Amino acid sequence: MPEAMEDIVDSIESLLESAADYGKTSYELVKLKTINKTSDVVSSLIPHAVVFLVLTSFLLFLNLGVAFWLGEIFGNMFYGFFVVASFYGIIGLVLHFFMHDRIKKKISDYIVKQALK
């Protein structure tokens, strides 16, 4: 009977060790999957951020040129800047009141799609 008890104890110890190893392995797997998804999302956002910065710089200088040009046409430099600022103010209001939800949804969908990829 003592040998049978020892076998049972050994089996239980082996089972507990296996369960502990399984738990550690599962934790490591979740951690690695999280790192992988995070790196995928960040690595896909960085090229978009670079393109965004280049386009923003382009638009900045284009708008400065248009503002100076309109200022020359209107006879006073600040009139050109007022016209350009008004144009963007109107576009900003339209986007805010009519397209805010659509833009937010598209960005949210993109981030979720990248995370689930």
Secondary structure, 3 states (H helix, E strand, C coil): CHHHHHHHHHHHHHHHHHHHHHHHHHHHHHHHHHHHHHHHHHHHHHHHHHHHHHHHHHHHHHHHHHHHHHHHHHCCHHHHHHHHHHHHHHHHHHHHHHHHHHHHHHHHHHHHHHHHC
